């Protein structure tokens, strides 16, 4: 009787096959579970005669082994497939791919500015962030008592030195000086870089920011050249129809000096919070290089003239991307940075 059962179940086990986790589990419960067939058979086995036990014992153990082996093999076979089906996943679907990194909004803007000016023949030049008084101030015609030299604006590092006190540069105009000292006109260069000012950090000010300086020195360079160059730049960067206006201003190193506004790109000149309802936003300082500066750098100011301009590119990026808090640029919050993945690439 018991032998018949075993023979019958042996066939069933041998014939059994599945790729389905549910079915496999049912198989386990049916044969190997605590209330399963094997348990029943072993219970029945206790009641058989001692002679029968001898032959049946071996058969029974083999039968149990068979069920266990079957279960193990099916469990192991193509485990990934079983797991996949179990979790309701379709493993034949293509993978999700790698996340592409994003460019920093300031890097995007800097690159776009460099691209625009390179079409006009401007090359990129760089200089040190740790500067001496001569390159950051004196050569640029800053009078001795000028407030910008004050501790309030400048991070001083060391007193004295061959070219005066050592400080973190407060503007990229220092690179103008280095360039003019090192070479001969004509110069047509763009000088991007980080600058430092001792200011309290807020949404509108930071102790460091980024500038792009421009310098053009040659024979017969005029204010008209400056205006046309900057006008072209604005049309390229913000689109045709963006208005510009120049307001007289003062910088020690340019004469005459001006500040340039553009029609607010956020409200299109209608008036909004960003432009303080004026319709205009200031984006840069500029002017004709002061003859004193040319002479300080060993350039004949009777023969050569030039223009220079400088802009903070956080401001340019604010207008481009409508970013209201300066601090976002340096906090490295991936949620912020990720947004610029596709823009301007
Ligand atoms: N260096 C000036 C600043 O930091 C900007 C500027 C550059 C103005 C060149 C005129 C010419 O504000």
Boltz pocket constraint, residues with backbone or C-beta under 6 A from the ligand:
constraints:
  - pocket:
      binder: B
      contacts: [[A, 170], [A, 171], [A, 172], [A, 173], [A, 213], [A, 214], [A, 251], [A, 254], [A, 258], [A, 285], [A, 286], [A, 287], [A, 308], [A, 309], [A, 310], [A, 311]]
      max_distance: 6.0
